[in-house]
């Protein structure tokens, strides 16, 4: 059945899908590979904010206690912070500030998370913690200006409902941390945005409703609500990797929608909701992240997630990420849209395709999104269905049939440009596997992988009839495709005759085609 796309828009495509992106720990941004990767991402996608762990951990070097003249003092040092934030702003991306983890010399215990040992215990001195927050936020305001920093959301901690991230997963202790931290932020400037509780999926509802009750009872400031979303099952570890089951992509959208339902009727009900981490799997070593399946799996989430939340932040933009240690292979199941050395994964292209969509939504379905640009161009994003269980029959040849309004006079044409990734196109992971999975590809192999990572591209002129173009998008297995339809103004000169291309003496006749 052919779907007739309405001529009038049904709404706007929000920027929620690229309002934020995740990153490995804060100090990784000092590395050249990181900077090269982020520059490429910003060129092709253009995320607005970036969020990651470790701003206040020891690797960033902010909290620096010392002894002098028999007394204890604390210096707040921003040597690395300034370099990182300067580079972010230079690439057109703002921080989405996460305040954590605990500096070792301020921590009340020695419990840590990750290979790089972020301390997850409360402060041993709450006054010093508040001073650290005020000092850090105050420095950012002084260096970058109040108007700028007011546009940076500031989130208190990360996943306190998990014992891995907050010692004992003590909700009351988190509420104290939140109140002290949020109050310190507001003491710098009352208009700065602060929020939480940055919950991991699977939290008990009391963590969200209890947070709302605490904020209302205590008067603690809160400008937004945050949580995370993942759709994978328990991990089955193998050396240097993990395998997990996947829930349907709709499971992510259900998690996006949950905070507004849970907070209905509370003081926080109308606040912005930010999904400050999301992905299929919560593990940084699950090979599903590298596949074409992954792009097709997430396509419906990107297409409709903005109807549910104010932002949903892909975790993460790059495989430069060391929570479980230094990666041992170029493709290792990392979260990133890019591998080390900027090899694009299929999901990278899903995001790059979204960046080429228009603002006005004309149609949205289970397998497509149609938008229009202000200049009249129409863009179609379409994706093949995914069997998330791996048990069903793989779909090849799924077809999206559309009648697309493009306007224009009789006998007009549009220029159709189609870019695609699938199992056989734009799939560097598959090429790497065919090479024998080299752990450290040489220069020739890296060049071949970069070529394999590029989407397939085709183009042609399509006839317009009654102001519409009929398109049949036949999708390969796990394909995501972007079709761009641009009205043609024909500048072909009257003397052009295609027959004379190889035979200059061919008899003059009607002007040739424009393809």
LINDADA-V897296 format. One record per pair of residues at least 24 apart in sequence whose C-alpha atoms are under 10 Angstrom apart, sorted by the first residue. I is the first residue (numbers start at 1). J is the second residue. If there is no record, write none. Layout:
i = {I I}
j = {J J}
//
This chain:
i = {1 1 1 1 2 2 2 2 2 2 2 2 3 3 3 3 3 3 3 3 3 4 4 4 4 4 4 4 4 5 5 5 5 5 5 5 5 5 5 6 6 6 6 6 6 6 7 7 7 7 7 7 7 7 7 8 8 8 8 8 8 9 9 9 9 9 9 9 9 10 10 10 10 10 10 11 11 11 11 11 11 12 12 12 12 12 12 12 12 12 13 13 13 13 13 13 13 13 13 13 13 13 13 13 14 14 14 14 14 14 14 14 14 14 14 15 15 15 15 15 15 15 15 15 16 16 16 16 16 16 16 16 16 16 16 16 16 16 16 17 17 17 17 17 17 17 17 17 17 17 17 17 17 17 17 17 18 18 18 18 18 18 18 18 18 18 18 18 18 18 18 19 19 19 19 19 19 19 19 19 19 19 19 19 19 19 20 20 20 20 20 20 20 20 20 20 20 20 20 20 20 20 20 20 20 20 20 21 21 21 21 21 21 21 21 21 21 21 21 21 21 21 21 21 21 21 21 21 22 22 22 22 22 22 22 22 22 22 22 22 22 22 22 22 22 22 23 23 23 23 23 23 23 23 23 23 23 23 23 23 23 23 24 24 24 24 24 24 24 24 24 24 24 24 24 24 24 25 25 25 25 25 25 25 25 25 25 25 25 25 25 26 26 26 26 26 26 26 26 26 26 26 26 26 26 27 27 27 27 27 27 27 27 27 27 27 27 27 28 28 28 28 28 28 28 29 29 29 29 29 29 29 29 30 30 30 30 30 31 31 32 33 33 33 33 33 34 34 34 34 34 34 34 34 35 35 35 35 36 36 36 37 37 37 37 37 37 37 37 37 37 37 37 38 38 38 38 38 38 38 38 39 39 39 39 39 39 40 40 40 40 41 41 41 41 41 41 41 41 41 41 42 42 42 42 43 43 43 44 44 44 44 44 44 44 44 45 45 45 45 45 45 45 45 45 46 46 46 46 46 46 47 47 47 47 47 47 47 47 48 48 48 48 48 49 49 49 49 49 49 49 49 49 49 49 49 50 50 50 50 50 50 50 50 50 50 50 50 50 51 51 51 51 51 51 51 51 51 51 51 51 51 51 52 52 52 52 52 52 52 52 52 52 52 53 53 53 53 53 53 53 53 54 54 54 54 54 54 54 54 54 54 54 55 55 55 55 55 55 55 55 55 55 56 56 56 56 56 56 56 56 56 56 56 56 56 57 57 57 57 57 57 57 57 57 57 57 58 58 58 58 58 58 58 58 58 59 59 59 59 60 60 61 62 62 62 62 63 63 63 63 63 63 63 63 63 63 64 64 64 65 65 74 74 74 75 75 76 76 76 76 76 76 77 77 77 78 78 78 81 81 81 82 82 82 82 85 85 86 86 89 94 94 94 94 94 95 95 95 95 95 96 96 96 96 96 96 96 97 97 97 97 97 97 97 97 97 97 98 98 98 98 98 98 98 98 98 98 98 99 99 99 99 99 99 99 99 99 100 100 100 100 100 101 101 101 101 101 102 102 103 103 106 109 110 111 111 111 111 111 112 112 112 112 113 113 113 113 113 113 114 114 114 114 114 114 115 115 115 115 115 116 116 116 116 116 117 118 118 119 119 119 120 120 120 120 120 120 120 120 120 120 121 121 121 121 121 121 122 122 122 122 122 122 123 126 126 126 126 127 127 129 129 129 129 130 130 130 130 130 130 130 131 131 132 132 133 133 133 133 133 133 133 133 134 134 134 134 134 134 134 134 134 135 135 135 136 136 137 137 137 137 137 137 137 138 138 138 138 138 139 141 141 141 146 146 146 146 147 147 148 149 149 149 149 150 150 150 150 150 150 151 151 151 152 152 152 153 153 153 153 153 153 153 154 154 154 154 154 154 154 154 154 155 155 155 155 155 155 155 155 155 155 155 155 155 155 156 156 156 156 156 156 156 156 156 157 157 157 157 157 157 158 158 158 158 158 158 158 158 158 159 159 159 159 159 159 159 159 159 159 160 160 160 160 160 160 160 161 161 161 161 161 161 161 161 161 161 162 162 162 162 162 165 171 171 171 171 172 172 172 174 175 175 175 175 175 175 176 176 178 178 178 178 178 179 179 179 179 179 179 179 180 181 181 182 182 182 182 183 183 183 183 185 186 186 186 190 191 192 193 193 193 193 194 194 194 194 194 195 195 195 195 195 195 195 195 195 195 195 196 196 196 196 196 196 196 196 196 197 197 197 197 197 197 198 198 198 198 198 198 198 198 199 199 199 199 199 199 199 199 200 200 200 200 200 200 200 200 201 201 201 201 201 201 201 201 201 202 202 202 202 203 205 205 205 205 206 208 208 208 208 209 209 209 209 209 209 210 211 211 212 212 212 212 212 212 213 213 213 213 215 215 215 216 216 216 222 222 222 223 223 223 223 223 224 224 224 224 224 224 224 224 225 225 225 225 225 225 225 225 225 225 225 225 226 226 226 226 226 226 226 226 226 226 226 227 227 227 227 227 227 227 227 227 227 227 228 228 228 228 228 228 228 228 228 228 228 228 228 229 229 229 229 229 229 229 229 229 229 229 229 229 229 229 229 230 230 230 230 230 230 230 230 230 231 231 231 231 231 231 232 232 232 232 232 233 233 233 234 234 234 235 235 235 235 236 237 237 238 240 240 240 240 240 240 240 240 240 241 241 241 241 241 241 241 241 241 241 242 242 242 242 242 242 242 242 242 243 243 243 243 243 243 243 244 244 244 244 244 244 244 245 245 245 245 245 246 246 246 246 246 246 246 247 247 247 247 247 248 248 248 248 248 248 248 249 249 249 249 249 249 249 249 249 249 250 250 250 250 250 251 251 252 252 252 252 252 252 253 253 253 253 253 253 253 253 253 254 254 255 256 256 256 256 256 256 256 256 256 257 257 257 257 258 258 259 259 260 260 271 272 272 272 273 273 273 273 273 274 274 274 274 274 274 275 275 275 275 275 275 276 276 276 276 276 277 277 277 277 277 277 278 278 278 278 278 279 279 279 279 279 279 280 280 280 281 281 281 281 282 282 283 283 283 283 283 284 284 284 284 284 284 284 284 284 284 284 284 284 284 285 285 285 285 285 285 285 285 285 286 286 286 286 286 287 287 287 287 287 287 288 288 288 288 289 289 289 289 289 289 289 289 289 289 289 290 290 290 290 290 290 290 290 290 290 290 290 290 290 290 290 290 290 291 291 291 291 291 291 291 291 291 291 291 292 292 292 292 292 292 292 292 292 292 292 292 292 292 292 292 292 292 292 293 293 293 293 293 293 293 293 293 293 293 293 293 293 294 294 294 294 294 294 294 295 295 295 295 295 295 295 295 295 295 295 295 295 295 295 295 296 296 296 296 296 296 296 296 296 296 296 296 296 296 296 296 297 297 297 297 297 297 297 297 297 297 298 298 298 298 298 299 299 299 299 299 299 299 299 299 299 299 299 299 299 300 300 300 300 300 300 300 300 300 300 302 302 302 302 303 303 303 303 303 303 303 303 303 303 304 304 304 304 314 317 318 318 318 318 319 327 328 328 329 329 329 329 329 330 330 330 330 330 330 330 330 331 331 331 331 331 331 331 331 332 332 332 333 339 341 341 342 342 343 343 343 343 343 343 343 343 343 343 344 344 344 344 344 344 344 344 344 344 344 345 345 345 345 345 345 345 345 345 346 346 346 346 346 346 346 346 346 346 346 346 346 346 347 347 347 347 348 348 349 349 349 349 349 349 349 349 349 349 350 350 350 350 350 350 350 352 353 353 353 353 353 353 353 353 353 353 354 354 354 354 356 356 356 356 356 357 357 357 357 362 362 363 367 367 367 367 368 368 368 368 368 368 369 370 370 370 370 370 371 372 372 372 372 373 375 375 376 376 376 376 376 376 377 377 377 377 377 377 377 377 378 378 378 378 378 378 378 378 378 378 379 379 379 379 379 379 379 379 379 380 380 380 380 380 380 380 380 381 381 381 381 381 381 381 381 382 382 382 382 382 382 382 382 382 383 383 383 383 383 383 383 383 383 383 383 383 383 384 384 384 384 384 384 384 384 384 385 385 385 385 385 386 386 386 387 394 394 395 395 395 395 395 396 396 396 396 396 396 397 397 397 397 397 397 397 398 398 398 398 398 398 398 399 399 399 399 399 399 400 400 400 400 400 401 401 401 401 401 402 402 402 402 402 402 403 403 403 403 403 403 404 404 404 404 404 404 404 405 405 405 405 405 405 405 405 406 406 406 406 406 406 406 406 406 407 407 407 407 407 407 407 408 408 408 408 408 408 408 408 409 409 409 409 410 410 410 410 410 411 411 411 411 411 412 412 412 412 412 412 412 412 412 412 412 412 413 413 413 413 413 413 413 413 413 413 413 413 413 413 413 413 413 414 414 414 414 414 414 414 414 414 414 414 414 414 415 415 415 415 415 415 415 415 415 415 415 415 415 415 416 416 416 416 416 416 416 416 416 416 416 416 417 417 417 417 417 417 417 417 417 417 418 418 418 418 418 418 418 418 418 418 418 418 419 419 419 419 419 419 419 419 419 419 419 420 420 420 420 420 420 420 420 420 420 420 420 421 421 421 421 421 421 421 421 421 421 421 421 421 422 422 422 422 422 422 422 422 422 423 423 423 423 423 424 424 424 424 424 424 424 425 425 425 425 425 425 425 425 425 426 426 426 426 426 426 426 426 427 427 427 427 427 428 428 428 429 455 455 456 457 457 457 458 459 459 459 459 460 460 460 461 461 461 461 461 461 461 462 462 462 462 488 490}
j = {399 400 401 402 399 400 401 402 403 470 471 472 363 365 400 401 402 403 404 470 471 363 401 402 403 404 405 468 470 362 363 364 370 371 402 403 404 405 468 361 362 363 370 403 404 405 362 363 372 404 405 406 407 467 468 360 361 362 363 372 405 359 360 361 362 363 370 371 372 360 361 362 363 364 371 359 360 361 362 363 371 306 307 358 359 360 361 362 371 372 303 304 306 307 354 357 358 359 360 361 362 369 371 372 303 304 305 306 307 309 310 311 359 360 361 47 48 306 310 311 312 354 355 359 47 48 274 275 302 304 305 306 307 308 309 310 311 312 313 47 48 301 302 303 304 305 306 309 310 311 312 313 314 351 354 355 45 46 47 48 49 50 302 306 311 312 313 314 351 354 355 46 47 48 49 50 93 94 96 274 276 310 311 312 313 314 46 47 48 49 50 51 93 94 95 96 274 275 276 277 311 312 313 314 315 316 317 46 47 48 49 50 51 52 93 95 96 276 277 278 311 312 313 314 315 316 317 318 49 50 51 52 53 96 276 277 278 312 313 314 315 316 317 318 335 336 50 51 52 53 277 313 314 315 316 317 318 319 320 321 335 336 51 52 53 54 315 316 317 318 319 320 321 322 323 335 336 51 52 53 54 55 57 59 60 116 118 320 321 322 323 51 52 53 54 55 56 57 59 60 80 81 84 85 98 52 53 54 55 57 58 59 60 61 80 81 83 84 54 59 60 84 320 321 322 80 81 83 84 85 87 88 320 80 81 83 84 87 84 320 341 318 320 340 341 342 317 318 319 320 321 340 341 342 84 87 88 91 340 341 342 317 318 319 320 337 338 339 340 341 342 343 344 87 88 91 93 317 318 338 342 87 88 90 91 92 93 91 338 342 344 91 317 318 337 338 342 344 348 351 352 91 92 93 352 91 92 352 348 349 351 352 353 354 355 356 348 349 350 351 352 353 354 355 356 91 92 93 351 352 355 91 92 93 94 313 317 351 355 92 93 94 95 96 88 89 92 93 94 95 96 97 151 152 153 313 88 93 94 95 96 97 98 152 276 313 314 316 317 94 95 96 97 98 153 154 155 276 277 313 314 315 316 95 96 97 98 99 100 158 276 277 315 316 97 98 99 100 101 118 157 158 98 99 100 101 102 103 116 117 118 119 157 80 81 97 98 99 100 101 102 103 136 81 98 99 100 101 102 103 104 118 119 132 133 136 99 100 101 102 103 104 116 117 118 119 120 101 102 103 104 105 116 117 118 119 103 116 117 118 84 103 103 103 132 135 136 102 103 104 105 106 128 129 132 135 136 103 105 106 105 106 128 131 132 132 135 131 132 133 135 136 139 135 136 139 136 139 140 136 139 140 139 140 143 144 140 144 143 144 144 148 149 151 152 153 149 151 152 153 154 149 151 152 153 154 155 276 137 149 152 153 154 155 156 157 193 194 153 154 155 156 157 158 194 195 196 198 276 133 136 137 154 155 156 157 158 181 133 155 156 157 158 156 157 158 165 166 129 157 129 132 132 167 167 163 164 165 166 167 164 165 166 167 163 164 165 166 323 324 164 165 322 323 324 325 322 323 324 325 326 322 323 324 325 326 323 165 323 165 166 167 157 158 160 163 164 165 166 167 168 169 165 166 167 168 169 173 166 167 173 174 176 177 177 176 177 180 181 180 184 177 180 181 184 177 180 181 182 183 184 185 181 184 181 184 180 181 182 183 184 185 187 188 181 182 183 184 185 186 187 188 189 184 185 188 185 188 184 185 186 187 188 189 192 184 185 187 188 189 188 188 189 192 188 189 191 192 191 192 192 189 191 192 193 189 190 191 192 193 194 191 192 193 192 193 194 192 193 194 195 223 224 274 182 185 192 193 194 195 196 223 224 181 182 193 194 195 196 197 198 222 223 224 225 226 276 180 181 182 194 195 196 197 198 226 181 195 196 197 198 199 196 197 198 199 200 226 227 228 276 196 197 198 199 200 201 203 226 227 228 196 197 198 199 200 203 207 197 198 199 200 201 202 203 204 207 208 199 200 201 202 203 200 206 207 210 211 210 211 214 211 210 211 214 215 218 220 214 220 211 215 220 221 222 214 215 218 219 220 221 222 220 220 221 220 221 222 223 219 220 221 222 221 220 221 222 221 223 223 221 222 223 224 221 222 223 224 225 220 221 222 223 224 225 226 271 272 273 274 222 223 224 225 226 227 273 274 276 222 224 225 226 227 228 225 226 227 228 274 275 276 277 225 226 227 228 229 275 276 277 226 227 228 229 230 277 278 282 227 228 229 230 231 252 255 278 282 228 229 230 255 227 258 259 262 263 262 258 259 262 263 259 262 263 264 266 268 263 263 268 262 263 266 267 268 269 263 266 267 268 266 267 268 266 267 268 267 268 271 268 270 271 272 273 268 269 270 271 272 273 274 310 259 260 263 268 269 270 271 272 273 274 275 276 256 259 272 273 274 275 276 277 309 311 312 255 256 258 259 273 274 275 276 277 278 312 252 255 256 274 275 276 277 278 279 282 312 313 315 253 254 255 256 275 276 277 278 279 280 281 282 312 313 314 315 255 277 278 279 280 281 282 283 315 255 278 279 280 281 282 279 280 281 282 283 280 281 282 281 282 283 281 282 283 286 286 285 286 285 285 286 324 325 327 328 329 332 333 283 284 285 286 287 324 327 332 333 334 281 283 284 285 286 287 288 332 333 281 283 285 286 287 288 333 280 281 282 283 286 287 288 280 281 388 389 390 280 281 288 387 388 389 390 280 281 387 388 389 280 297 298 386 387 388 389 279 280 296 297 298 299 300 301 386 388 297 298 300 301 305 280 301 278 279 280 298 301 305 300 301 302 304 305 306 307 308 309 305 308 308 301 305 306 307 308 309 310 311 312 305 307 308 309 308 309 308 309 308 309 310 309 310 311 308 309 310 311 312 308 309 310 311 312 313 309 310 311 312 313 314 311 312 313 314 315 311 312 313 314 315 316 312 313 314 315 316 312 313 314 315 316 335 314 315 335 315 333 334 335 315 335 323 324 333 334 335 315 316 319 321 322 323 324 325 327 332 333 334 335 336 319 323 324 327 331 332 333 334 335 331 332 333 334 335 331 332 333 334 335 429 332 333 334 335 331 332 333 334 335 336 337 345 346 347 429 331 332 333 334 335 336 337 338 339 344 345 346 347 348 427 428 429 430 333 345 346 347 422 423 427 428 429 430 478 345 346 347 349 350 421 422 423 424 425 426 427 428 429 430 477 478 479 480 346 347 384 385 386 387 388 421 422 423 477 478 479 480 345 346 347 350 386 388 478 337 345 346 347 348 349 350 351 383 384 386 421 422 478 479 480 346 347 350 367 382 383 384 385 386 421 422 477 478 479 480 481 347 383 384 385 386 387 388 478 479 480 347 350 351 383 386 347 350 351 354 366 367 368 369 381 382 383 384 385 480 364 365 366 367 368 369 381 382 383 385 350 351 354 369 354 364 365 366 367 368 369 370 381 382 364 365 366 369 351 348 342 343 344 348 343 439 439 440 437 438 439 440 441 429 432 437 438 439 440 441 446 428 429 432 433 437 438 439 440 429 437 439 429 429 446 450 446 450 428 429 446 447 449 450 451 452 453 454 426 427 428 429 449 450 451 452 453 454 455 421 426 427 428 429 450 452 453 454 420 421 422 423 425 426 427 428 429 453 454 455 479 480 421 426 427 480 426 453 419 420 421 426 453 454 455 480 481 482 381 383 420 421 480 481 482 482 379 380 381 419 420 480 481 482 483 484 379 380 381 482 380 381 482 483 484 381 482 483 484 404 405 404 398 399 400 480 400 401 402 480 481 482 482 402 404 482 483 484 484 405 406 484 485 486 486 487 405 406 407 485 486 487 406 407 414 415 484 485 486 487 404 405 406 414 416 483 484 485 486 487 404 416 417 418 482 483 484 485 486 404 418 473 481 482 483 484 485 418 419 420 480 481 482 483 484 420 473 474 475 479 480 481 482 483 420 421 422 473 474 475 476 477 478 479 480 481 482 422 474 475 476 477 478 479 480 481 475 477 478 479 480 477 478 479 478 477 478 475 476 477 478 479 474 475 476 477 478 479 473 474 475 476 477 478 479 473 474 475 476 477 478 479 471 472 473 474 475 476 471 472 473 474 475 470 471 472 473 474 468 469 470 471 472 473 467 468 469 470 471 472 464 467 468 469 470 471 485 464 465 466 467 468 469 470 485 464 465 466 467 468 469 485 486 487 464 465 466 467 468 469 487 464 465 466 467 468 487 488 489 464 465 466 467 463 464 465 466 467 463 464 465 466 467 461 462 463 464 465 466 467 468 487 488 489 490 460 461 462 463 464 465 467 468 469 485 486 487 488 489 490 514 515 460 461 462 463 464 468 469 484 485 486 487 488 489 459 460 461 462 463 483 484 485 486 487 488 489 514 515 458 459 460 461 462 471 483 484 485 486 487 488 457 458 459 460 461 482 483 484 485 486 455 456 457 458 459 460 473 481 482 483 484 485 454 455 456 457 458 459 480 481 482 483 484 454 455 456 457 458 475 476 479 480 481 482 483 453 454 455 456 457 475 476 477 478 479 480 481 482 455 456 475 476 477 478 479 480 481 476 477 478 479 480 452 455 456 476 477 478 479 452 453 454 455 456 457 476 479 480 450 451 452 453 454 455 456 479 451 452 453 454 455 452 453 454 453 480 481 481 481 482 483 483 483 484 485 515 485 514 515 485 486 487 488 513 514 515 486 487 488 515 514 514}
//
